[in-house]
Amino acid sequence: MSPSAPWWRSAVIYQVYIRSFADGNGDGVGDIAGIRSRLPYLKSLGVDALWINPWYRSPMADHGYDVADFRAIDPLFGTVAEAEQLIEEAHRHGIRIIPDIVPNHTSDQHAWFQAALAADPGSPERDRYIFRPGRGADGAQPPNDWVSVFGGPAWTRLPDGEWYLHLFAPEQPDLNWQHPDVHAEFESILRFWFARGVDGFRIDVAHGLVKDPELPDLPPRPATADGQPRQYARHPHWDRDEVHAIYRTWRKVADEFDGDRAFVAEAWADTPERLASYVRPGGLHTAFNFDFLMASWTAKDLRMVIDDSLAMLGDVGAPATWVLSNHDVMRHTSRYARKTVARWAPNERYQPEGDVDLELGIRRARAAALLMLALPGGAYIYQGEELGLPEVEDLPESVLQDPIWERSGRTDRGRDGCRVPIPWSGDTAPFGFSPADTTAAPWLPQPANWGQRSVETQTGDETSMLELYRTALRLRREHPALGDGTLTWLDAPGGVLAFRREPGFVCVVNLSDQAYQLPDHTTILLTSGPIEDDRLAPDQAAWLAV
């Protein structure tokens, strides 16, 4: 990695799900004060930047992804002044700050939508959103058959008879990106936060902003045979070509400010080629590599994803951005805890198969971490991943808060299981998540055994997941082969991944059911588990100096 290359080409970015990271004021909900108090921990972990989930003023119908005011911090989390303090303090620690931005929709409490509700059909106020008359003789049917990501129809009817579009919850009306006011407003919001020192933005639903103006019914999805390449299917509201003009303008806004300000797109795309279109020259800087997250735990599938991603992104001069978990999917420790780890498709919910073997999940998660952190490009770590936290799959139904739970008719438990507040210290809840004298319980209950997974318990234990991550991130910073660049595959049996990075680095991951003799090397830099006689056990990984 060239020292003069932009930081975002090789950065390891830590995702802070703000509600569940650290509670500074004792109300049971994480906040900016909590993040500030844990900056020394993040510095010791060795991350380059923080992506912070939405902290804007919000009624919290979708935990902050329903934004009422993009220029204000929600009182639950703090103030704009506190956000500015966090940015300044993080920069002193050498850590950059990347907030979320939510351009597909607003809250139904946003001033624009309230004005639209007060106005008549066909009014300029309604043009900023997507309002339509219904179908049928009395307009009682939705304008089309689109469905909400959270379940149920994507349309809600108002008393005056018009319907409005919401691809997520009814409290999240979709904006009309064909309206110039929408473009101007978001360019202004970007400048507002760039001027306060943020280093970039993660763009929520980056693939969803532009809709087919005809609003046609959904086409049938083409069936893809297992093992066959996925095909691009033109869709009326996902991943439309017109979205890229928006991001070319955003790139120009970012370039107005010093310091390599950067964007990362949450863009779920049918194929690697479609993903690469978001990061062409003049477009966004990076995009999450969800193909890697969605891959099965097989050498064949992982190598195909790695090859396709590097080839397509390399063609447009963009770095890969690898990710294993986030706030929207089952934690990978639990995905990998099933004997069979199924691959799944974009814009679908993961459906686990079989019984949970958490010991197996931890072993695979350790190996996956070394694989991800050795690949060319950047990487994202979801808070608690470095502690080996599993999905909390047995939360009582009475505490579930994700809108998916109700919208699905209580058939899909939603995403709360990966959002449980993380453990810092102690033997009982809230495990250091809140101040010691607090009486408020965490907003989601923590498992009783989480003390054994806490930062305090794992610190200094060379066998712990936390120390594995700390060591891997230190080596990644120190070794000239790691970060952005290229890789060369080495000959290995079918169930083994082995690649070399220059100068003098080899990563080996054994996904077979047999031990594998490590290739010639001068030093074993790091392994995900114990090594005997230079033989790598199944579901283990090693970093070698050669």
C-alpha positions as CSV (number, residue, x, y, z in Angstrom):
1,M,0.0,0.0,0.0
2,S,1.5,3.3,-1.0
3,P,1.8,5.8,1.9
4,S,0.4,8.5,-0.4
5,A,-2.8,6.5,-1.3
6,P,-6.1,7.7,0.1
7,W,-6.9,6.3,3.6
8,W,-10.1,4.8,2.5
9,R,-8.5,2.3,0.0
10,S,-7.2,0.1,2.9
11,A,-9.1,1.4,6.0
12,V,-10.5,-0.9,8.7
13,I,-13.7,0.8,9.7
14,Y,-15.6,-0.1,12.9
15,Q,-19.4,0.0,12.8
16,V,-21.0,1.7,15.9
17,Y,-24.6,0.8,16.3
18,I,-25.1,3.8,18.5
19,R,-28.0,2.5,20.6
20,S,-26.0,-0.6,21.6
21,F,-22.4,0.5,21.9
22,A,-22.0,2.4,25.2
23,D,-24.5,4.3,27.3
24,G,-23.0,7.4,28.8
25,N,-26.0,8.9,30.6
26,G,-27.5,5.8,32.2
27,D,-30.8,5.7,30.4
28,G,-30.2,2.2,28.9
29,V,-29.6,3.5,25.4
30,G,-26.1,4.1,23.8
31,D,-25.2,7.6,23.0
32,I,-22.4,10.0,21.8
33,A,-21.1,10.3,25.4
34,G,-20.7,6.6,25.5
35,I,-18.8,6.6,22.2
36,R,-16.5,9.3,23.4
37,S,-15.8,7.3,26.6
38,R,-14.7,4.3,24.6
39,L,-12.4,6.0,22.1
40,P,-9.3,4.7,23.9
41,Y,-10.6,1.2,23.4
42,L,-11.2,1.8,19.7
43,K,-7.7,3.2,19.5
44,S,-6.2,0.1,21.2
45,L,-8.2,-2.1,18.9
46,G,-6.5,-0.5,15.9
47,V,-9.3,0.7,13.7
48,D,-9.0,3.6,11.3
49,A,-12.5,5.0,11.4
50,L,-16.0,4.7,12.9
51,W,-19.2,4.3,10.9
52,I,-22.0,5.5,13.2
53,N,-25.6,4.4,12.5
54,P,-28.1,7.4,12.3
55,W,-27.9,9.8,15.2
56,Y,-30.3,12.4,13.7
57,R,-33.5,13.6,15.3
58,S,-36.0,10.8,14.8
59,P,-39.3,9.4,16.2
60,M,-37.4,6.1,16.2
61,A,-40.0,4.0,14.3
62,D,-37.0,2.3,12.7
63,H,-34.3,3.1,15.3
64,G,-33.1,6.3,13.6
65,Y,-33.5,5.3,10.0
66,D,-36.7,7.5,10.0
67,V,-35.1,10.9,10.1
68,A,-37.1,14.0,11.1
69,D,-34.2,16.5,10.9
70,F,-30.8,15.7,9.3
71,R,-29.1,18.7,10.8
72,A,-30.0,17.9,14.5
73,I,-28.9,15.1,16.8
74,D,-31.6,13.2,18.5
75,P,-31.8,14.1,22.3
76,L,-31.6,10.4,23.0
77,F,-28.0,10.4,21.7
78,G,-26.8,14.0,22.5
79,T,-26.4,17.3,20.7
80,V,-24.7,18.7,17.6
81,A,-22.1,20.2,20.0
82,E,-21.4,16.7,21.4
83,A,-21.1,15.3,17.9
84,E,-18.5,18.0,17.1
85,Q,-16.6,17.1,20.3
86,L,-16.7,13.5,19.3
87,I,-15.3,14.2,15.8
88,E,-12.5,16.4,17.3
89,E,-11.6,13.8,20.0
90,A,-11.7,10.9,17.5
91,H,-9.4,12.8,15.2
92,R,-6.9,13.3,18.1
93,H,-6.9,9.5,18.4
94,G,-6.2,9.1,14.7
95,I,-9.8,7.8,14.1
96,R,-12.1,9.2,11.4
97,I,-15.9,9.6,11.7
98,I,-18.4,8.4,9.0
99,P,-22.0,9.0,9.9
100,D,-24.9,7.3,8.2
101,I,-27.0,9.3,5.7
102,V,-30.5,8.2,4.7
103,P,-31.5,9.6,1.3
104,N,-34.2,7.2,0.2
105,H,-36.8,8.4,2.7
106,T,-37.5,10.6,5.6
107,S,-39.6,10.2,8.8
108,D,-43.3,10.9,8.4
109,Q,-42.6,13.6,11.1
110,H,-40.2,15.5,8.8
111,A,-41.3,19.0,8.1
112,W,-41.6,18.3,4.4
113,F,-43.9,15.3,4.9
114,Q,-46.0,17.2,7.4
115,A,-46.4,19.9,4.8
116,A,-47.4,17.3,2.2
117,L,-50.0,15.9,4.5
118,A,-51.5,19.4,5.1
119,A,-51.5,20.1,1.3
120,D,-54.0,19.0,-1.3
121,P,-53.4,16.2,-3.9
122,G,-51.3,17.5,-6.8
123,S,-49.7,20.3,-4.6
124,P,-46.0,21.2,-4.8
125,E,-45.5,19.9,-1.3
126,R,-46.5,16.4,-2.3
127,D,-44.2,16.4,-5.3
128,R,-41.2,15.9,-3.0
129,Y,-42.5,12.5,-2.2
130,I,-44.3,9.8,-4.3
131,F,-48.0,10.3,-4.0
132,R,-50.4,8.6,-6.5
133,P,-54.1,7.9,-6.8
134,G,-55.1,4.3,-6.2
135,R,-56.3,1.7,-8.7
136,G,-59.8,0.5,-9.2
137,A,-63.1,2.3,-9.5
138,D,-62.9,4.1,-6.2
139,G,-59.1,4.1,-6.0
140,A,-59.2,1.7,-3.1
141,Q,-56.3,-0.5,-4.4
142,P,-52.7,0.5,-4.1
143,P,-51.1,2.1,-7.2
144,N,-49.1,-1.0,-7.9
145,D,-48.0,-4.3,-6.3
146,W,-44.8,-3.2,-4.7
147,V,-44.1,-4.6,-1.2
148,S,-42.3,-3.2,1.8
149,V,-38.9,-4.6,2.8
150,F,-40.4,-4.9,6.3
151,G,-43.5,-6.8,5.1
152,G,-46.9,-5.9,3.7
153,P,-47.7,-3.4,1.0
154,A,-45.4,-0.5,0.2
155,W,-48.3,2.0,0.0
156,T,-50.4,3.7,2.6
157,R,-53.7,5.5,1.8
158,L,-54.5,8.9,3.2
159,P,-58.1,10.1,4.2
160,D,-58.2,12.2,1.0
161,G,-57.8,9.1,-1.1
162,E,-54.2,9.4,-2.3
163,W,-51.5,6.8,-1.6
164,Y,-47.9,7.4,-0.7
165,L,-45.0,5.1,-1.3
166,H,-42.8,3.7,1.5
167,L,-40.4,0.8,0.6
168,F,-39.8,0.4,4.4
169,A,-42.2,1.3,7.2
170,P,-45.3,3.6,6.7
171,E,-43.4,6.0,9.0
172,Q,-40.7,6.2,6.3
173,P,-42.2,7.8,3.1
174,D,-39.9,7.6,0.1
175,L,-38.5,10.8,-1.4
176,N,-39.0,11.7,-5.0
177,W,-35.5,12.0,-6.4
178,Q,-36.8,13.5,-9.7
179,H,-37.5,16.7,-7.7
180,P,-34.8,19.4,-7.7
181,D,-35.6,20.3,-4.0
182,V,-34.5,16.8,-2.9
183,H,-31.2,17.0,-4.7
184,A,-30.5,20.5,-3.3
185,E,-31.5,19.5,0.2
186,F,-29.1,16.5,0.4
187,E,-26.2,18.4,-1.1
188,S,-26.8,21.0,1.7
189,I,-26.9,18.3,4.4
190,L,-23.6,16.8,3.1
191,R,-22.0,20.2,3.3
192,F,-23.4,20.9,6.8
193,W,-21.7,17.8,8.2
194,F,-18.5,18.0,6.1
195,A,-18.1,21.5,7.5
196,R,-18.2,20.0,11.0
197,G,-15.4,17.6,10.3
198,V,-17.0,14.3,9.3
199,D,-14.7,12.3,7.0
200,G,-17.4,10.7,4.9
201,F,-20.8,9.0,4.9
202,R,-22.2,5.5,4.7
203,I,-25.2,5.8,2.3
204,D,-28.2,3.8,3.4
205,V,-30.2,2.0,0.6
206,A,-27.9,3.6,-2.0
207,H,-29.4,1.4,-4.7
208,G,-33.0,2.5,-4.0
209,L,-33.3,6.2,-4.6
210,V,-34.6,6.3,-8.2
211,K,-37.9,4.7,-9.2
212,D,-39.3,4.0,-12.6
213,P,-41.5,7.0,-13.2
214,E,-44.2,4.7,-14.6
215,L,-44.4,2.8,-11.3
216,P,-45.1,-0.5,-13.0
217,D,-45.9,-3.7,-11.2
218,L,-43.0,-5.9,-10.1
219,P,-41.7,-8.2,-12.8
220,P,-41.2,-11.9,-12.0
221,R,-37.7,-12.6,-10.7
222,P,-35.7,-14.9,-13.0
223,A,-34.9,-18.2,-11.4
224,T,-31.2,-18.9,-11.0
225,A,-30.1,-22.5,-10.7
226,D,-27.9,-23.3,-7.7
227,G,-24.2,-22.8,-8.6
228,Q,-25.0,-20.7,-11.7
229,P,-23.9,-17.1,-12.0
230,R,-26.5,-14.6,-10.9
231,Q,-28.2,-12.5,-13.6
232,Y,-29.0,-8.8,-13.5
233,A,-32.8,-8.3,-13.7
234,R,-34.0,-4.7,-14.3
235,H,-36.1,-3.6,-11.4
236,P,-38.6,-0.7,-11.1
237,H,-37.0,0.6,-7.8
238,W,-33.7,-1.2,-7.0
239,D,-30.4,-0.5,-8.6
240,R,-31.5,1.7,-11.5
241,D,-28.9,3.3,-13.8
242,E,-30.2,6.8,-13.1
243,V,-29.0,6.7,-9.5
244,H,-25.4,7.2,-10.5
245,A,-25.9,10.8,-11.7
246,I,-26.8,11.6,-8.0
247,Y,-23.6,10.2,-6.7
248,R,-21.4,11.9,-9.3
249,T,-22.8,15.1,-7.9
250,W,-22.2,14.0,-4.3
251,R,-18.6,13.1,-5.2
252,K,-18.1,16.7,-6.4
253,V,-19.5,18.0,-3.0
254,A,-17.1,15.8,-1.1
255,D,-14.2,17.0,-3.3
256,E,-14.9,20.6,-2.2
257,F,-13.5,19.7,1.2
258,D,-9.9,18.8,2.2
259,G,-8.9,15.5,3.7
260,D,-10.0,12.7,1.3
261,R,-13.7,12.7,2.4
262,A,-15.2,9.4,1.3
263,F,-18.5,7.6,0.7
264,V,-19.4,3.9,1.2
265,A,-22.5,2.7,-0.5
266,E,-25.0,0.2,1.0
267,A,-25.8,-1.1,-2.5
268,W,-27.4,-4.5,-2.9
269,A,-26.7,-5.4,-6.5
270,D,-27.5,-8.5,-8.5
271,T,-24.0,-9.0,-9.9
272,P,-20.4,-7.8,-9.2
273,E,-20.6,-5.8,-12.4
274,R,-23.6,-3.9,-11.1
275,L,-21.9,-3.2,-7.8
276,A,-18.8,-1.9,-9.6
277,S,-20.9,0.7,-11.4
278,Y,-21.3,2.6,-8.1
279,V,-17.6,3.1,-7.7
280,R,-16.5,4.1,-11.2
281,P,-14.2,7.1,-11.6
282,G,-16.2,10.2,-10.5
283,G,-18.7,8.1,-8.6
284,L,-18.6,6.9,-5.0
285,H,-15.4,5.8,-3.4
286,T,-16.3,2.4,-2.0
287,A,-19.3,0.0,-1.7
288,F,-19.9,-2.8,0.8
289,N,-19.0,-6.2,-0.6
290,F,-22.2,-8.1,0.4
291,D,-21.3,-11.0,-1.9
292,F,-18.6,-11.9,0.6
293,L,-21.0,-11.6,3.5
294,M,-23.6,-13.8,1.7
295,A,-21.1,-16.5,0.6
296,S,-21.3,-20.0,1.9
297,W,-18.5,-21.4,4.1
298,T,-16.8,-23.3,1.2
299,A,-13.5,-22.6,-0.5
300,K,-15.1,-22.7,-4.0
301,D,-17.8,-20.1,-3.2
302,L,-15.4,-17.8,-1.3
303,R,-12.8,-17.9,-4.0
304,M,-15.4,-17.2,-6.7
305,V,-16.6,-14.1,-4.7
306,I,-13.1,-12.9,-4.1
307,D,-12.1,-13.3,-7.7
308,D,-15.2,-11.7,-9.2
309,S,-15.1,-8.8,-6.7
310,L,-11.4,-8.0,-7.3
311,A,-11.8,-8.3,-11.1
312,M,-14.9,-6.1,-11.4
313,L,-13.7,-3.4,-8.9
314,G,-10.2,-3.5,-10.3
315,D,-11.6,-2.7,-13.8
316,V,-12.9,0.6,-12.5
317,G,-9.9,1.3,-10.2
318,A,-11.9,0.9,-6.9
319,P,-10.8,-1.0,-3.8
320,A,-12.8,-3.9,-2.4
321,T,-14.6,-3.3,0.9
322,W,-15.1,-6.6,2.7
323,V,-17.7,-7.2,5.5
324,L,-18.9,-10.2,7.5
325,S,-21.7,-8.8,9.7
326,N,-23.7,-5.6,10.3
327,H,-26.8,-4.4,12.1
328,D,-29.2,-5.9,9.4
329,V,-28.0,-9.5,9.3
330,M,-27.5,-12.5,11.6
331,R,-24.1,-12.2,13.3
332,H,-21.6,-14.4,11.3
333,T,-20.6,-16.3,14.5
334,S,-24.1,-17.8,14.5
335,R,-24.4,-18.1,10.7
336,Y,-21.2,-20.2,10.8
337,A,-22.4,-22.2,13.8
338,R,-24.5,-24.3,11.5
339,K,-23.0,-27.3,9.8
340,T,-24.3,-26.0,6.5
341,V,-23.8,-22.3,5.8
342,A,-26.2,-21.4,3.0
343,R,-25.5,-18.8,0.5
344,W,-28.3,-16.3,0.1
345,A,-29.4,-13.6,-2.4
346,P,-29.5,-9.8,-2.4
347,N,-32.5,-8.2,-0.8
348,E,-33.5,-11.4,0.9
349,R,-33.5,-12.3,4.6
350,Y,-31.0,-15.0,5.7
351,Q,-32.7,-18.3,6.8
352,P,-30.4,-20.4,9.0
353,E,-30.5,-24.2,8.7
354,G,-29.9,-26.7,11.4
355,D,-28.7,-26.7,15.0
356,V,-26.3,-24.3,16.5
357,D,-22.8,-25.4,17.4
358,L,-21.3,-22.2,18.8
359,E,-17.9,-23.7,19.2
360,L,-17.9,-24.4,15.5
361,G,-19.2,-20.9,14.8
362,I,-16.4,-19.3,16.8
363,R,-13.7,-21.4,15.2
364,R,-14.9,-20.4,11.7
365,A,-15.4,-16.8,12.7
366,R,-11.8,-16.6,13.8
367,A,-10.6,-18.0,10.5
368,A,-13.0,-15.7,8.5
369,A,-11.5,-12.7,10.3
370,L,-8.0,-13.6,9.2
371,L,-9.2,-14.2,5.7
372,M,-11.1,-10.9,5.5
373,L,-8.2,-8.8,7.0
374,A,-5.7,-10.3,4.6
375,L,-7.6,-9.5,1.4
376,P,-6.8,-6.5,-0.8
377,G,-8.7,-3.4,0.1
378,G,-10.6,-2.3,3.2
379,A,-12.7,-4.0,5.8
380,Y,-15.6,-3.3,8.1
381,I,-16.0,-4.7,11.7
382,Y,-19.4,-4.7,13.3
383,Q,-19.3,-3.9,17.0
384,G,-19.0,-7.0,19.1
385,E,-17.7,-9.0,16.2
386,E,-14.2,-8.6,17.8
387,L,-15.7,-10.2,20.9
388,G,-17.1,-13.2,19.1
389,L,-20.6,-12.2,20.1
390,P,-23.3,-14.6,18.7
391,E,-26.8,-13.7,17.5
392,V,-29.2,-13.6,20.5
393,E,-31.7,-15.9,19.0
394,D,-33.9,-16.4,22.1
395,L,-35.0,-12.8,22.9
396,P,-38.5,-12.9,24.4
397,E,-41.2,-11.8,21.9
398,S,-42.2,-9.2,24.4
399,V,-39.0,-7.2,24.0
400,L,-38.7,-7.3,20.2
401,Q,-38.7,-3.8,18.7
402,D,-37.7,-4.2,15.0
403,P,-40.6,-3.1,12.8
404,I,-40.1,-6.3,10.8
405,W,-41.6,-8.2,13.7
406,E,-45.1,-6.5,13.5
407,R,-45.0,-5.8,9.8
408,S,-44.4,-9.5,9.1
409,G,-47.4,-10.5,11.2
410,R,-45.0,-11.7,13.9
411,T,-43.5,-14.4,11.6
412,D,-40.1,-12.8,11.2
413,R,-38.3,-11.9,14.4
414,G,-36.3,-9.2,12.7
415,R,-32.9,-7.8,13.4
416,D,-32.9,-7.3,17.2
417,G,-30.8,-10.4,17.8
418,C,-27.7,-8.7,16.3
419,R,-28.3,-5.4,18.1
420,V,-28.2,-6.4,21.7
421,P,-25.9,-4.0,23.7
422,I,-22.4,-5.2,23.9
423,P,-20.6,-6.3,27.2
424,W,-17.7,-4.3,28.5
425,S,-17.1,-5.6,32.1
426,G,-18.5,-7.3,35.1
427,D,-20.5,-10.5,35.7
428,T,-24.0,-9.1,35.6
429,A,-26.1,-6.9,33.3
430,P,-25.6,-4.3,32.0
431,F,-22.0,-5.6,31.8
432,G,-20.5,-2.1,31.8
433,F,-22.7,-0.9,29.0
434,S,-24.2,1.7,31.3
435,P,-22.7,3.6,34.2
436,A,-22.3,1.6,37.4
437,D,-25.0,3.6,39.3
438,T,-27.7,3.4,36.6
439,T,-31.1,1.9,37.3
440,A,-32.3,1.7,33.7
441,A,-32.1,-1.6,32.0
442,P,-30.5,-1.8,28.6
443,W,-33.0,-1.2,25.8
444,L,-32.6,-4.9,24.8
445,P,-31.8,-7.5,27.4
446,Q,-28.3,-9.1,27.4
447,P,-27.7,-12.8,27.9
448,A,-26.8,-13.8,31.4
449,N,-23.5,-15.3,30.3
450,W,-22.2,-12.3,28.4
451,G,-19.7,-11.5,31.2
452,Q,-17.5,-14.2,29.8
453,R,-17.5,-12.5,26.4
454,S,-16.8,-9.0,27.7
455,V,-13.9,-6.7,26.8
456,E,-12.6,-6.9,30.3
457,T,-12.6,-10.7,30.3
458,Q,-11.0,-11.1,26.9
459,T,-8.3,-8.4,27.3
460,G,-4.9,-10.0,27.8
461,D,-6.1,-13.5,27.1
462,E,-4.0,-14.5,24.1
463,T,-6.6,-17.1,23.1
464,S,-9.5,-14.7,23.0
465,M,-11.3,-13.3,19.9
466,L,-10.5,-9.8,21.0
467,E,-6.7,-10.3,21.2
468,L,-6.9,-12.1,17.8
469,Y,-8.4,-9.0,16.3
470,R,-6.0,-6.7,18.0
471,T,-3.0,-8.7,16.8
472,A,-4.4,-9.0,13.3
473,L,-5.0,-5.3,13.0
474,R,-1.6,-4.5,14.4
475,L,0.1,-6.8,11.9
476,R,-2.1,-5.4,9.1
477,R,-0.8,-1.9,9.9
478,E,2.8,-3.0,10.1
479,H,3.1,-5.4,7.2
480,P,3.8,-3.7,3.9
481,A,1.9,-6.4,2.0
482,L,-1.5,-5.8,3.6
483,G,-4.2,-3.3,2.8
484,D,-4.8,-2.2,-0.8
485,G,-3.1,-4.1,-3.6
486,T,-3.3,-7.4,-5.4
487,L,-3.1,-11.1,-4.5
488,T,-1.8,-14.3,-6.2
489,W,-3.5,-17.6,-5.6
490,L,-1.2,-20.5,-4.6
491,D,-1.8,-24.2,-5.5
492,A,-3.8,-25.9,-2.8
493,P,-6.3,-28.7,-2.4
494,G,-9.9,-28.0,-3.3
495,G,-11.0,-27.2,0.2
496,V,-8.1,-24.8,1.0
497,L,-7.6,-21.2,0.1
498,A,-4.0,-20.0,-0.1
499,F,-2.8,-16.7,-1.6
500,R,0.3,-14.6,-1.5
501,R,0.7,-10.9,-1.2
502,E,3.9,-9.0,-1.8
503,P,6.2,-8.6,-0.2
504,G,6.5,-11.9,1.6
505,F,3.1,-12.7,3.0
506,V,0.8,-15.8,2.6
507,C,-2.7,-16.4,4.0
508,V,-4.0,-20.0,4.2
509,V,-7.6,-20.9,5.2
510,N,-8.5,-24.5,5.6
511,L,-12.2,-25.1,4.8
512,S,-11.8,-28.8,4.3
513,D,-12.4,-31.6,6.8
514,Q,-8.7,-32.7,6.8
515,A,-5.7,-31.1,8.4
516,Y,-3.5,-29.2,5.8
517,Q,0.3,-29.0,5.8
518,L,1.3,-25.4,5.7
519,P,3.5,-24.3,2.7
520,D,7.1,-23.4,3.3
521,H,7.5,-20.3,5.4
522,T,10.0,-18.4,7.5
523,T,7.6,-17.5,10.3
524,I,4.1,-18.1,11.4
525,L,2.8,-14.6,12.0
526,L,-0.7,-15.4,13.4
527,T,-3.1,-18.3,13.4
528,S,-6.8,-18.5,14.3
529,G,-6.2,-21.6,16.5
530,P,-3.4,-23.8,17.8
531,I,-1.0,-25.3,15.3
532,E,0.8,-28.7,15.7
533,D,3.6,-29.8,13.4
534,D,2.8,-27.0,10.9
535,R,-0.6,-28.6,10.2
536,L,-3.6,-26.3,9.9
537,A,-6.7,-27.9,11.3
538,P,-10.1,-27.7,9.6
539,D,-11.8,-24.3,9.9
540,Q,-8.6,-22.6,10.7
541,A,-6.5,-19.9,9.1
542,A,-2.8,-18.8,9.3
543,W,-0.7,-15.8,8.3
544,L,2.8,-16.7,7.2
545,A,6.0,-14.7,6.4
546,V,7.7,-16.2,3.4
